[in-house]
């Protein structure tokens, strides 16, 4: 392995980099966050009592 030509190391680095970038892109776009329901949030804030008991 130490006698490999530098172009082979560059090729391996390129393949690794492309694989890493594609893996990150696929993970980023495959995650769908849940969007909060605004009506439910408003109702929960209205029904919550904000009286402080010191």
mmCIF entry with sequence, helices, sheets and N, C-alpha, C, O atoms, coordinates in Angstrom:
data_MODEL
# 
_entry.id   MODEL 
# 
_entity.id                         1 
_entity.type                       polymer 
_entity.pdbx_number_of_molecules   1 
# 
_entity_poly.entity_id                      1 
_entity_poly.type                           'polypeptide(L)' 
_entity_poly.nstd_linkage                   no 
_entity_poly.nstd_monomer                   no 
_entity_poly.pdbx_seq_one_letter_code       
;(UNK)(UNK)(UNK)(UNK)(UNK)(UNK)(UNK)(UNK)(UNK)(UNK)(UNK)(UNK)(UNK)(UNK)(UNK)(UNK)
(UNK)(UNK)(UNK)(UNK)(UNK)(UNK)(UNK)(UNK)(UNK)(UNK)(UNK)(UNK)(UNK)(UNK)(UNK)(UNK)
(UNK)(UNK)(UNK)(UNK)(UNK)(UNK)(UNK)(UNK)(UNK)(UNK)(UNK)(UNK)(UNK)(UNK)(UNK)(UNK)
(UNK)(UNK)(UNK)(UNK)(UNK)(UNK)
;
_entity_poly.pdbx_seq_one_letter_code_can   XXXXXXXXXXXXXXXXXXXXXXXXXXXXXXXXXXXXXXXXXXXXXXXXXXXXXX 
_entity_poly.pdbx_strand_id                 A 
# 
loop_
_entity_poly_seq.entity_id 
_entity_poly_seq.num 
_entity_poly_seq.mon_id 
_entity_poly_seq.hetero 
1 1  UNK n 
1 2  UNK n 
1 3  UNK n 
1 4  UNK n 
1 5  UNK n 
1 6  UNK n 
1 7  UNK n 
1 8  UNK n 
1 9  UNK n 
1 10 UNK n 
1 11 UNK n 
1 12 UNK n 
1 13 UNK n 
1 14 UNK n 
1 15 UNK n 
1 16 UNK n 
1 17 UNK n 
1 18 UNK n 
1 19 UNK n 
1 20 UNK n 
1 21 UNK n 
1 22 UNK n 
1 23 UNK n 
1 24 UNK n 
1 25 UNK n 
1 26 UNK n 
1 27 UNK n 
1 28 UNK n 
1 29 UNK n 
1 30 UNK n 
1 31 UNK n 
1 32 UNK n 
1 33 UNK n 
1 34 UNK n 
1 35 UNK n 
1 36 UNK n 
1 37 UNK n 
1 38 UNK n 
1 39 UNK n 
1 40 UNK n 
1 41 UNK n 
1 42 UNK n 
1 43 UNK n 
1 44 UNK n 
1 45 UNK n 
1 46 UNK n 
1 47 UNK n 
1 48 UNK n 
1 49 UNK n 
1 50 UNK n 
1 51 UNK n 
1 52 UNK n 
1 53 UNK n 
1 54 UNK n 
# 
_struct_asym.id          A 
_struct_asym.entity_id   1 
# 
loop_
_struct_conf.conf_type_id 
_struct_conf.id 
_struct_conf.pdbx_PDB_helix_id 
_struct_conf.beg_label_comp_id 
_struct_conf.beg_label_asym_id 
_struct_conf.beg_label_seq_id 
_struct_conf.pdbx_beg_PDB_ins_code 
_struct_conf.end_label_comp_id 
_struct_conf.end_label_asym_id 
_struct_conf.end_label_seq_id 
_struct_conf.pdbx_end_PDB_ins_code 
_struct_conf.beg_auth_comp_id 
_struct_conf.beg_auth_asym_id 
_struct_conf.beg_auth_seq_id 
_struct_conf.end_auth_comp_id 
_struct_conf.end_auth_asym_id 
_struct_conf.end_auth_seq_id 
_struct_conf.pdbx_PDB_helix_class 
_struct_conf.details 
_struct_conf.pdbx_PDB_helix_length 
HELX_P HELX_P1 AA1 UNK A 6  ? UNK A 30 ? UNK A 6  UNK A 30 1 ? 25 
HELX_P HELX_P2 AA2 UNK A 38 ? UNK A 47 ? UNK A 38 UNK A 47 1 ? 10 
# 
_struct_conf_type.id          HELX_P 
_struct_conf_type.criteria    ? 
_struct_conf_type.reference   ? 
# 
loop_
_atom_site.group_PDB 
_atom_site.id 
_atom_site.type_symbol 
_atom_site.label_atom_id 
_atom_site.label_alt_id 
_atom_site.label_comp_id 
_atom_site.label_asym_id 
_atom_site.label_entity_id 
_atom_site.label_seq_id 
_atom_site.pdbx_PDB_ins_code 
_atom_site.Cartn_x 
_atom_site.Cartn_y 
_atom_site.Cartn_z 
_atom_site.occupancy 
_atom_site.B_iso_or_equiv 
_atom_site.pdbx_formal_charge 
_atom_site.auth_seq_id 
_atom_site.auth_comp_id 
_atom_site.auth_asym_id 
_atom_site.auth_atom_id 
_atom_site.pdbx_PDB_model_num 
ATOM 1   N N  . UNK A 1 1  ? 0.800   -1.213 0.000  1.00 0.00 ? 1  UNK A N  1 
ATOM 2   C CA . UNK A 1 1  ? 0.000   0.000  0.000  1.00 0.00 ? 1  UNK A CA 1 
ATOM 3   C C  . UNK A 1 1  ? 0.842   1.276  0.000  1.00 0.00 ? 1  UNK A C  1 
ATOM 4   O O  . UNK A 1 1  ? 0.442   2.245  -0.646 1.00 0.00 ? 1  UNK A O  1 
ATOM 5   N N  . UNK A 1 2  ? 1.979   1.330  0.685  1.00 0.00 ? 2  UNK A N  1 
ATOM 6   C CA . UNK A 1 2  ? 2.717   2.595  0.699  1.00 0.00 ? 2  UNK A CA 1 
ATOM 7   C C  . UNK A 1 2  ? 3.263   3.006  -0.670 1.00 0.00 ? 2  UNK A C  1 
ATOM 8   O O  . UNK A 1 2  ? 3.538   4.183  -0.900 1.00 0.00 ? 2  UNK A O  1 
ATOM 9   N N  . UNK A 1 3  ? 3.420   2.031  -1.586 1.00 0.00 ? 3  UNK A N  1 
ATOM 10  C CA . UNK A 1 3  ? 3.962   2.380  -2.899 1.00 0.00 ? 3  UNK A CA 1 
ATOM 11  C C  . UNK A 1 3  ? 2.880   2.781  -3.904 1.00 0.00 ? 3  UNK A C  1 
ATOM 12  O O  . UNK A 1 3  ? 3.161   2.876  -5.099 1.00 0.00 ? 3  UNK A O  1 
ATOM 13  N N  . UNK A 1 4  ? 1.672   3.013  -3.452 1.00 0.00 ? 4  UNK A N  1 
ATOM 14  C CA . UNK A 1 4  ? 0.620   3.413  -4.390 1.00 0.00 ? 4  UNK A CA 1 
ATOM 15  C C  . UNK A 1 4  ? 0.927   4.773  -4.983 1.00 0.00 ? 4  UNK A C  1 
ATOM 16  O O  . UNK A 1 4  ? 1.529   5.627  -4.332 1.00 0.00 ? 4  UNK A O  1 
ATOM 17  N N  . UNK A 1 5  ? 0.513   4.967  -6.217 1.00 0.00 ? 5  UNK A N  1 
ATOM 18  C CA . UNK A 1 5  ? 0.740   6.247  -6.885 1.00 0.00 ? 5  UNK A CA 1 
ATOM 19  C C  . UNK A 1 5  ? -0.139  7.315  -6.247 1.00 0.00 ? 5  UNK A C  1 
ATOM 20  O O  . UNK A 1 5  ? -1.241  7.017  -5.786 1.00 0.00 ? 5  UNK A O  1 
ATOM 21  N N  . UNK A 1 6  ? 0.347   8.575  -6.216 1.00 0.00 ? 6  UNK A N  1 
ATOM 22  C CA . UNK A 1 6  ? -0.452  9.644  -5.612 1.00 0.00 ? 6  UNK A CA 1 
ATOM 23  C C  . UNK A 1 6  ? -1.810  9.832  -6.276 1.00 0.00 ? 6  UNK A C  1 
ATOM 24  O O  . UNK A 1 6  ? -2.763  10.250 -5.618 1.00 0.00 ? 6  UNK A O  1 
ATOM 25  N N  . UNK A 1 7  ? -1.913  9.530  -7.570 1.00 0.00 ? 7  UNK A N  1 
ATOM 26  C CA . UNK A 1 7  ? -3.200  9.701  -8.244 1.00 0.00 ? 7  UNK A CA 1 
ATOM 27  C C  . UNK A 1 7  ? -4.232  8.729  -7.668 1.00 0.00 ? 7  UNK A C  1 
ATOM 28  O O  . UNK A 1 7  ? -5.423  9.039  -7.625 1.00 0.00 ? 7  UNK A O  1 
ATOM 29  N N  . UNK A 1 8  ? -3.780  7.567  -7.231 1.00 0.00 ? 8  UNK A N  1 
ATOM 30  C CA . UNK A 1 8  ? -4.709  6.616  -6.620 1.00 0.00 ? 8  UNK A CA 1 
ATOM 31  C C  . UNK A 1 8  ? -5.203  7.141  -5.277 1.00 0.00 ? 8  UNK A C  1 
ATOM 32  O O  . UNK A 1 8  ? -6.383  7.001  -4.954 1.00 0.00 ? 8  UNK A O  1 
ATOM 33  N N  . UNK A 1 9  ? -4.308  7.748  -4.486 1.00 0.00 ? 9  UNK A N  1 
ATOM 34  C CA . UNK A 1 9  ? -4.730  8.331  -3.213 1.00 0.00 ? 9  UNK A CA 1 
ATOM 35  C C  . UNK A 1 9  ? -5.721  9.466  -3.450 1.00 0.00 ? 9  UNK A C  1 
ATOM 36  O O  . UNK A 1 9  ? -6.699  9.613  -2.717 1.00 0.00 ? 9  UNK A O  1 
ATOM 37  N N  . UNK A 1 10 ? -5.461  10.258 -4.475 1.00 0.00 ? 10 UNK A N  1 
ATOM 38  C CA . UNK A 1 10 ? -6.374  11.354 -4.801 1.00 0.00 ? 10 UNK A CA 1 
ATOM 39  C C  . UNK A 1 10 ? -7.733  10.808 -5.243 1.00 0.00 ? 10 UNK A C  1 
ATOM 40  O O  . UNK A 1 10 ? -8.777  11.354 -4.886 1.00 0.00 ? 10 UNK A O  1 
ATOM 41  N N  . UNK A 1 11 ? -7.708  9.735  -6.015 1.00 0.00 ? 11 UNK A N  1 
ATOM 42  C CA . UNK A 1 11 ? -8.956  9.106  -6.458 1.00 0.00 ? 11 UNK A CA 1 
ATOM 43  C C  . UNK A 1 11 ? -9.727  8.560  -5.263 1.00 0.00 ? 11 UNK A C  1 
ATOM 44  O O  . UNK A 1 11 ? -10.940 8.751  -5.173 1.00 0.00 ? 11 UNK A O  1 
ATOM 45  N N  . UNK A 1 12 ? -9.041  7.883  -4.345 1.00 0.00 ? 12 UNK A N  1 
ATOM 46  C CA . UNK A 1 12 ? -9.703  7.347  -3.157 1.00 0.00 ? 12 UNK A CA 1 
ATOM 47  C C  . UNK A 1 12 ? -10.265 8.468  -2.288 1.00 0.00 ? 12 UNK A C  1 
ATOM 48  O O  . UNK A 1 12 ? -11.363 8.337  -1.746 1.00 0.00 ? 12 UNK A O  1 
ATOM 49  N N  . UNK A 1 13 ? -9.531  9.560  -2.150 1.00 0.00 ? 13 UNK A N  1 
ATOM 50  C CA . UNK A 1 13 ? -10.017 10.696 -1.378 1.00 0.00 ? 13 UNK A CA 1 
ATOM 51  C C  . UNK A 1 13 ? -11.270 11.289 -2.020 1.00 0.00 ? 13 UNK A C  1 
ATOM 52  O O  . UNK A 1 13 ? -12.218 11.650 -1.322 1.00 0.00 ? 13 UNK A O  1 
ATOM 53  N N  . UNK A 1 14 ? -11.271 11.390 -3.360 1.00 0.00 ? 14 UNK A N  1 
ATOM 54  C CA . UNK A 1 14 ? -12.445 11.907 -4.067 1.00 0.00 ? 14 UNK A CA 1 
ATOM 55  C C  . UNK A 1 14 ? -13.660 11.020 -3.890 1.00 0.00 ? 14 UNK A C  1 
ATOM 56  O O  . UNK A 1 14 ? -14.760 11.519 -3.653 1.00 0.00 ? 14 UNK A O  1 
ATOM 57  N N  . UNK A 1 15 ? -13.478 9.717  -4.000 1.00 0.00 ? 15 UNK A N  1 
ATOM 58  C CA . UNK A 1 15 ? -14.590 8.782  -3.826 1.00 0.00 ? 15 UNK A CA 1 
ATOM 59  C C  . UNK A 1 15 ? -15.127 8.860  -2.398 1.00 0.00 ? 15 UNK A C  1 
ATOM 60  O O  . UNK A 1 15 ? -16.340 8.875  -2.186 1.00 0.00 ? 15 UNK A O  1 
ATOM 61  N N  . UNK A 1 16 ? -14.212 8.910  -1.410 1.00 0.00 ? 16 UNK A N  1 
ATOM 62  C CA . UNK A 1 16 ? -14.648 9.014  -0.018 1.00 0.00 ? 16 UNK A CA 1 
ATOM 63  C C  . UNK A 1 16 ? -15.408 10.321 0.215  1.00 0.00 ? 16 UNK A C  1 
ATOM 64  O O  . UNK A 1 16 ? -16.441 10.325 0.885  1.00 0.00 ? 16 UNK A O  1 
ATOM 65  N N  . UNK A 1 17 ? -14.908 11.419 -0.328 1.00 0.00 ? 17 UNK A N  1 
ATOM 66  C CA . UNK A 1 17 ? -15.558 12.708 -0.132 1.00 0.00 ? 17 UNK A CA 1 
ATOM 67  C C  . UNK A 1 17 ? -16.945 12.733 -0.767 1.00 0.00 ? 17 UNK A C  1 
ATOM 68  O O  . UNK A 1 17 ? -17.898 13.224 -0.162 1.00 0.00 ? 17 UNK A O  1 
ATOM 69  N N  . UNK A 1 18 ? -17.058 12.210 -1.972 1.00 0.00 ? 18 UNK A N  1 
ATOM 70  C CA . UNK A 1 18 ? -18.358 12.183 -2.653 1.00 0.00 ? 18 UNK A CA 1 
ATOM 71  C C  . UNK A 1 18 ? -19.338 11.302 -1.885 1.00 0.00 ? 18 UNK A C  1 
ATOM 72  O O  . UNK A 1 18 ? -20.510 11.648 -1.737 1.00 0.00 ? 18 UNK A O  1 
ATOM 73  N N  . UNK A 1 19 ? -18.848 10.154 -1.395 1.00 0.00 ? 19 UNK A N  1 
ATOM 74  C CA . UNK A 1 19 ? -19.711 9.266  -0.615 1.00 0.00 ? 19 UNK A CA 1 
ATOM 75  C C  . UNK A 1 19 ? -20.188 9.949  0.659  1.00 0.00 ? 19 UNK A C  1 
ATOM 76  O O  . UNK A 1 19 ? -21.364 9.862  1.012  1.00 0.00 ? 19 UNK A O  1 
ATOM 77  N N  . UNK A 1 20 ? -19.280 10.627 1.346  1.00 0.00 ? 20 UNK A N  1 
ATOM 78  C CA . UNK A 1 20 ? -19.638 11.316 2.580  1.00 0.00 ? 20 UNK A CA 1 
ATOM 79  C C  . UNK A 1 20 ? -20.660 12.427 2.319  1.00 0.00 ? 20 UNK A C  1 
ATOM 80  O O  . UNK A 1 20 ? -21.630 12.568 3.064  1.00 0.00 ? 20 UNK A O  1 
ATOM 81  N N  . UNK A 1 21 ? -20.446 13.202 1.277  1.00 0.00 ? 21 UNK A N  1 
ATOM 82  C CA . UNK A 1 21 ? -21.367 14.293 0.946  1.00 0.00 ? 21 UNK A CA 1 
ATOM 83  C C  . UNK A 1 21 ? -22.747 13.739 0.574  1.00 0.00 ? 21 UNK A C  1 
ATOM 84  O O  . UNK A 1 21 ? -23.769 14.268 1.012  1.00 0.00 ? 21 UNK A O  1 
ATOM 85  N N  . UNK A 1 22 ? -22.775 12.675 -0.234 1.00 0.00 ? 22 UNK A N  1 
ATOM 86  C CA . UNK A 1 22 ? -24.062 12.090 -0.627 1.00 0.00 ? 22 UNK A CA 1 
ATOM 87  C C  . UNK A 1 22 ? -24.793 11.496 0.583  1.00 0.00 ? 22 UNK A C  1 
ATOM 88  O O  . UNK A 1 22 ? -26.013 11.615 0.686  1.00 0.00 ? 22 UNK A O  1 
ATOM 89  N N  . UNK A 1 23 ? -24.057 10.863 1.490  1.00 0.00 ? 23 UNK A N  1 
ATOM 90  C CA . UNK A 1 23 ? -24.666 10.308 2.696  1.00 0.00 ? 23 UNK A CA 1 
ATOM 91  C C  . UNK A 1 23 ? -25.282 11.420 3.538  1.00 0.00 ? 23 UNK A C  1 
ATOM 92  O O  . UNK A 1 23 ? -26.396 11.271 4.042  1.00 0.00 ? 23 UNK A O  1 
ATOM 93  N N  . UNK A 1 24 ? -24.567 12.537 3.695  1.00 0.00 ? 24 UNK A N  1 
ATOM 94  C CA . UNK A 1 24 ? -25.087 13.652 4.482  1.00 0.00 ? 24 UNK A CA 1 
ATOM 95  C C  . UNK A 1 24 ? -26.302 14.296 3.825  1.00 0.00 ? 24 UNK A C  1 
ATOM 96  O O  . UNK A 1 24 ? -27.256 14.662 4.512  1.00 0.00 ? 24 UNK A O  1 
ATOM 97  N N  . UNK A 1 25 ? -26.276 14.434 2.523  1.00 0.00 ? 25 UNK A N  1 
ATOM 98  C CA . UNK A 1 25 ? -27.414 15.016 1.806  1.00 0.00 ? 25 UNK A CA 1 
ATOM 99  C C  . UNK A 1 25 ? -28.646 14.121 1.945  1.00 0.00 ? 25 UNK A C  1 
ATOM 100 O O  . UNK A 1 25 ? -29.751 14.609 2.179  1.00 0.00 ? 25 UNK A O  1 
ATOM 101 N N  . UNK A 1 26 ? -28.448 12.800 1.799  1.00 0.00 ? 26 UNK A N  1 
ATOM 102 C CA . UNK A 1 26 ? -29.583 11.886 1.921  1.00 0.00 ? 26 UNK A CA 1 
ATOM 103 C C  . UNK A 1 26 ? -30.158 11.910 3.332  1.00 0.00 ? 26 UNK A C  1 
ATOM 104 O O  . UNK A 1 26 ? -31.377 11.863 3.496  1.00 0.00 ? 26 UNK A O  1 
ATOM 105 N N  . UNK A 1 27 ? -29.319 11.982 4.342  1.00 0.00 ? 27 UNK A N  1 
ATOM 106 C CA . UNK A 1 27 ? -29.819 12.044 5.715  1.00 0.00 ? 27 UNK A CA 1 
ATOM 107 C C  . UNK A 1 27 ? -30.531 13.368 5.983  1.00 0.00 ? 27 UNK A C  1 
ATOM 108 O O  . UNK A 1 27 ? -31.540 13.395 6.688  1.00 0.00 ? 27 UNK A O  1 
ATOM 109 N N  . UNK A 1 28 ? -30.020 14.458 5.432  1.00 0.00 ? 28 UNK A N  1 
ATOM 110 C CA . UNK A 1 28 ? -30.619 15.762 5.669  1.00 0.00 ? 28 UNK A CA 1 
ATOM 111 C C  . UNK A 1 28 ? -32.020 15.840 5.059  1.00 0.00 ? 28 UNK A C  1 
ATOM 112 O O  . UNK A 1 28 ? -32.947 16.333 5.702  1.00 0.00 ? 28 UNK A O  1 
ATOM 113 N N  . UNK A 1 29 ? -32.177 15.363 3.843  1.00 0.00 ? 29 UNK A N  1 
ATOM 114 C CA . UNK A 1 29 ? -33.463 15.499 3.165  1.00 0.00 ? 29 UNK A CA 1 
ATOM 115 C C  . UNK A 1 29 ? -34.437 14.371 3.494  1.00 0.00 ? 29 UNK A C  1 
ATOM 116 O O  . UNK A 1 29 ? -35.615 14.478 3.153  1.00 0.00 ? 29 UNK A O  1 
ATOM 117 N N  . UNK A 1 30 ? -33.995 13.299 4.142  1.00 0.00 ? 30 UNK A N  1 
ATOM 118 C CA . UNK A 1 30 ? -34.924 12.225 4.485  1.00 0.00 ? 30 UNK A CA 1 
ATOM 119 C C  . UNK A 1 30 ? -35.639 12.500 5.802  1.00 0.00 ? 30 UNK A C  1 
ATOM 120 O O  . UNK A 1 30 ? -36.619 11.821 6.109  1.00 0.00 ? 30 UNK A O  1 
ATOM 121 N N  . UNK A 1 31 ? -35.187 13.465 6.586  1.00 0.00 ? 31 UNK A N  1 
ATOM 122 C CA . UNK A 1 31 ? -35.804 13.779 7.866  1.00 0.00 ? 31 UNK A CA 1 
ATOM 123 C C  . UNK A 1 31 ? -36.876 14.830 7.660  1.00 0.00 ? 31 UNK A C  1 
ATOM 124 O O  . UNK A 1 31 ? -36.595 15.921 7.164  1.00 0.00 ? 31 UNK A O  1 
ATOM 125 N N  . UNK A 1 32 ? -38.122 14.502 8.045  1.00 0.00 ? 32 UNK A N  1 
ATOM 126 C CA . UNK A 1 32 ? -39.233 15.441 7.930  1.00 0.00 ? 32 UNK A CA 1 
ATOM 127 C C  . UNK A 1 32 ? -39.676 15.844 9.332  1.00 0.00 ? 32 UNK A C  1 
ATOM 128 O O  . UNK A 1 32 ? -40.309 15.049 10.026 1.00 0.00 ? 32 UNK A O  1 
ATOM 129 N N  . UNK A 1 33 ? -39.360 17.056 9.759  1.00 0.00 ? 33 UNK A N  1 
ATOM 130 C CA . UNK A 1 33 ? -39.777 17.468 11.100 1.00 0.00 ? 33 UNK A CA 1 
ATOM 131 C C  . UNK A 1 33 ? -41.291 17.678 11.154 1.00 0.00 ? 33 UNK A C  1 
ATOM 132 O O  . UNK A 1 33 ? -41.921 18.054 10.166 1.00 0.00 ? 33 UNK A O  1 
ATOM 133 N N  . UNK A 1 34 ? -41.849 17.428 12.323 1.00 0.00 ? 34 UNK A N  1 
ATOM 134 C CA . UNK A 1 34 ? -43.289 17.637 12.499 1.00 0.00 ? 34 UNK A CA 1 
ATOM 135 C C  . UNK A 1 34 ? -43.559 19.128 12.652 1.00 0.00 ? 34 UNK A C  1 
ATOM 136 O O  . UNK A 1 34 ? -42.939 19.807 13.471 1.00 0.00 ? 34 UNK A O  1 
ATOM 137 N N  . UNK A 1 35 ? -44.491 19.621 11.853 1.00 0.00 ? 35 UNK A N  1 
ATOM 138 C CA . UNK A 1 35 ? -44.846 21.031 11.961 1.00 0.00 ? 35 UNK A CA 1 
ATOM 139 C C  . UNK A 1 35 ? -45.869 21.185 13.077 1.00 0.00 ? 35 UNK A C  1 
ATOM 140 O O  . UNK A 1 35 ? -46.864 20.459 13.099 1.00 0.00 ? 35 UNK A O  1 
ATOM 141 N N  . UNK A 1 36 ? -45.649 22.106 13.996 1.00 0.00 ? 36 UNK A N  1 
ATOM 142 C CA . UNK A 1 36 ? -46.610 22.267 15.093 1.00 0.00 ? 36 UNK A CA 1 
ATOM 143 C C  . UNK A 1 36 ? -47.925 22.841 14.587 1.00 0.00 ? 36 UNK A C  1 
ATOM 144 O O  . UNK A 1 36 ? -47.948 23.696 13.701 1.00 0.00 ? 36 UNK A O  1 
ATOM 145 N N  . UNK A 1 37 ? -49.004 22.364 15.157 1.00 0.00 ? 37 UNK A N  1 
ATOM 146 C CA . UNK A 1 37 ? -50.339 22.840 14.797 1.00 0.00 ? 37 UNK A CA 1 
ATOM 147 C C  . UNK A 1 37 ? -50.586 24.137 15.570 1.00 0.00 ? 37 UNK A C  1 
ATOM 148 O O  . UNK A 1 37 ? -50.629 24.128 16.800 1.00 0.00 ? 37 UNK A O  1 
ATOM 149 N N  . UNK A 1 38 ? -50.748 25.240 14.858 1.00 0.00 ? 38 UNK A N  1 
ATOM 150 C CA . UNK A 1 38 ? -50.877 26.553 15.490 1.00 0.00 ? 38 UNK A CA 1 
ATOM 151 C C  . UNK A 1 38 ? -52.159 26.641 16.323 1.00 0.00 ? 38 UNK A C  1 
ATOM 152 O O  . UNK A 1 38 ? -52.157 27.243 17.396 1.00 0.00 ? 38 UNK A O  1 
ATOM 153 N N  . UNK A 1 39 ? -53.249 26.046 15.836 1.00 0.00 ? 39 UNK A N  1 
ATOM 154 C CA . UNK A 1 39 ? -54.511 26.110 16.578 1.00 0.00 ? 39 UNK A CA 1 
ATOM 155 C C  . UNK A 1 39 ? -54.392 25.393 17.915 1.00 0.00 ? 39 UNK A C  1 
ATOM 156 O O  . UNK A 1 39 ? -54.878 25.894 18.929 1.00 0.00 ? 39 UNK A O  1 
ATOM 157 N N  . UNK A 1 40 ? -53.755 24.236 17.932 1.00 0.00 ? 40 UNK A N  1 
ATOM 158 C CA . UNK A 1 40 ? -53.584 23.504 19.187 1.00 0.00 ? 40 UNK A CA 1 
ATOM 159 C C  . UNK A 1 40 ? -52.700 24.279 20.150 1.00 0.00 ? 40 UNK A C  1 
ATOM 160 O O  . UNK A 1 40 ? -52.947 24.296 21.355 1.00 0.00 ? 40 UNK A O  1 
ATOM 161 N N  . UNK A 1 41 ? -51.666 24.923 19.613 1.00 0.00 ? 41 UNK A N  1 
ATOM 162 C CA . UNK A 1 41 ? -50.776 25.693 20.476 1.00 0.00 ? 41 UNK A CA 1 
ATOM 163 C C  . UNK A 1 41 ? -51.518 26.875 21.097 1.00 0.00 ? 41 UNK A C  1 
ATOM 164 O O  . UNK A 1 41 ? -51.344 27.167 22.280 1.00 0.00 ? 41 UNK A O  1 
ATOM 165 N N  . UNK A 1 42 ? -52.341 27.551 20.302 1.00 0.00 ? 42 UNK A N  1 
ATOM 166 C CA . UNK A 1 42 ? -53.102 28.687 20.818 1.00 0.00 ? 42 UNK A CA 1 
ATOM 167 C C  . UNK A 1 42 ? -54.087 28.243 21.893 1.00 0.00 ? 42 UNK A C  1 
ATOM 168 O O  . UNK A 1 42 ? -54.254 28.935 22.898 1.00 0.00 ? 42 UNK A O  1 
ATOM 169 N N  . UNK A 1 43 ? -54.741 27.100 21.698 1.00 0.00 ? 43 UNK A N  1 
ATOM 170 C CA . UNK A 1 43 ? -55.690 26.604 22.690 1.00 0.00 ? 43 UNK A CA 1 
ATOM 171 C C  . UNK A 1 43 ? -54.983 26.236 23.987 1.00 0.00 ? 43 UNK A C  1 
ATOM 172 O O  . UNK A 1 43 ? -55.495 26.497 25.075 1.00 0.00 ? 43 UNK A O  1 
ATOM 173 N N  . UNK A 1 44 ? -53.819 25.634 23.870 1.00 0.00 ? 44 UNK A N  1 
ATOM 174 C CA . UNK A 1 44 ? -53.117 25.224 25.085 1.00 0.00 ? 44 UNK A CA 1 
ATOM 175 C C  . UNK A 1 44 ? -52.639 26.441 25.866 1.00 0.00 ? 44 UNK A C  1 
ATOM 176 O O  . UNK A 1 44 ? -52.604 26.405 27.096 1.00 0.00 ? 44 UNK A O  1 
ATOM 177 N N  . UNK A 1 45 ? -52.274 27.508 25.184 1.00 0.00 ? 45 UNK A N  1 
ATOM 178 C CA . UNK A 1 45 ? -51.853 28.717 25.885 1.00 0.00 ? 45 UNK A CA 1 
ATOM 179 C C  . UNK A 1 45 ? -53.048 29.415 26.547 1.00 0.00 ? 45 UNK A C  1 
ATOM 180 O O  . UNK A 1 45 ? -52.914 29.981 27.632 1.00 0.00 ? 45 UNK A O  1 
ATOM 181 N N  . UNK A 1 46 ? -54.195 29.374 25.904 1.00 0.00 ? 46 UNK A N  1 
ATOM 182 C CA . UNK A 1 46 ? -55.375 30.017 26.474 1.00 0.00 ? 46 UNK A CA 1 
ATOM 183 C C  . UNK A 1 46 ? -55.870 29.272 27.716 1.00 0.00 ? 46 UNK A C  1 
ATOM 184 O O  . UNK A 1 46 ? -56.306 29.900 28.681 1.00 0.00 ? 46 UNK A O  1 
ATOM 185 N N  . UNK A 1 47 ? -55.805 27.964 27.695 1.00 0.00 ? 47 UNK A N  1 
ATOM 186 C CA . UNK A 1 47 ? -56.338 27.189 28.803 1.00 0.00 ? 47 UNK A CA 1 
ATOM 187 C C  . UNK A 1 47 ? -55.367 27.110 29.985 1.00 0.00 ? 47 UNK A C  1 
ATOM 188 O O  . UNK A 1 47 ? -55.755 26.697 31.078 1.00 0.00 ? 47 UNK A O  1 
ATOM 189 N N  . UNK A 1 48 ? -54.136 27.495 29.775 1.00 0.00 ? 48 UNK A N  1 
ATOM 190 C CA . UNK A 1 48 ? -53.154 27.413 30.861 1.00 0.00 ? 48 UNK A CA 1 
ATOM 191 C C  . UNK A 1 48 ? -53.286 28.620 31.776 1.00 0.00 ? 48 UNK A C  1 
ATOM 192 O O  . UNK A 1 48 ? -53.343 29.763 31.320 1.00 0.00 ? 48 UNK A O  1 
ATOM 193 N N  . UNK A 1 49 ? -53.334 28.348 33.064 1.00 0.00 ? 49 UNK A N  1 
ATOM 194 C CA . UNK A 1 49 ? -53.418 29.431 34.039 1.00 0.00 ? 49 UNK A CA 1 
ATOM 195 C C  . UNK A 1 49 ? -52.016 29.929 34.351 1.00 0.00 ? 49 UNK A C  1 
ATOM 196 O O  . UNK A 1 49 ? -51.110 29.136 34.607 1.00 0.00 ? 49 UNK A O  1 
ATOM 197 N N  . UNK A 1 50 ? -51.844 31.229 34.328 1.00 0.00 ? 50 UNK A N  1 
ATOM 198 C CA . UNK A 1 50 ? -50.522 31.813 34.590 1.00 0.00 ? 50 UNK A CA 1 
ATOM 199 C C  . UNK A 1 50 ? -50.476 32.512 35.930 1.00 0.00 ? 50 UNK A C  1 
ATOM 200 O O  . UNK A 1 50 ? -49.713 33.463 36.098 1.00 0.00 ? 50 UNK A O  1 
ATOM 201 N N  . UNK A 1 51 ? -51.282 32.060 36.902 1.00 0.00 ? 51 UNK A N  1 
ATOM 202 C CA . UNK A 1 51 ? -51.248 32.656 38.229 1.00 0.00 ? 51 UNK A CA 1 
ATOM 203 C C  . UNK A 1 51 ? -50.049 32.130 38.995 1.00 0.00 ? 51 UNK A C  1 
ATOM 204 O O  . UNK A 1 51 ? -49.870 30.921 39.142 1.00 0.00 ? 51 UNK A O  1 
ATOM 205 N N  . UNK A 1 52 ? -49.243 33.040 39.474 1.00 0.00 ? 52 UNK A N  1 
ATOM 206 C CA . UNK A 1 52 ? -48.060 32.643 40.244 1.00 0.00 ? 52 UNK A CA 1 
ATOM 207 C C  . UNK A 1 52 ? -48.451 32.486 41.707 1.00 0.00 ? 52 UNK A C  1 
ATOM 208 O O  . UNK A 1 52 ? -49.165 33.324 42.257 1.00 0.00 ? 52 UNK A O  1 
ATOM 209 N N  . UNK A 1 53 ? -47.991 31.432 42.323 1.00 0.00 ? 53 UNK A N  1 
ATOM 210 C CA . UNK A 1 53 ? -48.263 31.200 43.741 1.00 0.00 ? 53 UNK A CA 1 
ATOM 211 C C  . UNK A 1 53 ? -46.919 31.294 44.480 1.00 0.00 ? 53 UNK A C  1 
ATOM 212 O O  . UNK A 1 53 ? -46.157 30.328 44.529 1.00 0.00 ? 53 UNK A O  1 
ATOM 213 N N  . UNK A 1 54 ? -46.652 32.441 45.035 1.00 0.00 ? 54 UNK A N  1 
ATOM 214 C CA . UNK A 1 54 ? -45.350 32.645 45.672 1.00 0.00 ? 54 UNK A CA 1 
ATOM 215 C C  . UNK A 1 54 ? -45.382 32.134 47.084 1.00 0.00 ? 54 UNK A C  1 
ATOM 216 O O  . UNK A 1 54 ? -44.378 32.213 47.792 1.00 0.00 ? 54 UNK A O  1 
# 
